[in-house]
Amino acid sequence: MVKGGSKKVVSEKIELFFEKLLGKTPSEIKKIKRMAMGSNVSLGTKKKLFCKKCFSAFNSGDSEIRIKKGFKLVKCKKCDNISKWKLNSS
């Protein structure tokens, strides 16, 4: 388990980290994800901000976004991985 403290402390660290995601390295993103997993804290919608495969941030211009048949497809330009999320129907 990654040392980080209580769930409240870890949640605050995660919030601060994702406020300034631009310029973060993939290894830093991987550490935050591991900290969340180790403390059983959900990342929620924040996990849509980086690639699942190479952990690069999507807001750095390294992604293509497509909307097809009610799904949002985000293609990482670094590793060509495609992330797929269902759009809300409301």
Helices and strands as residue ranges (DSSP letters): H 7-19, H 26-38, G 44-49, G 58-60, E 63-68, E 71-76, E 82-86
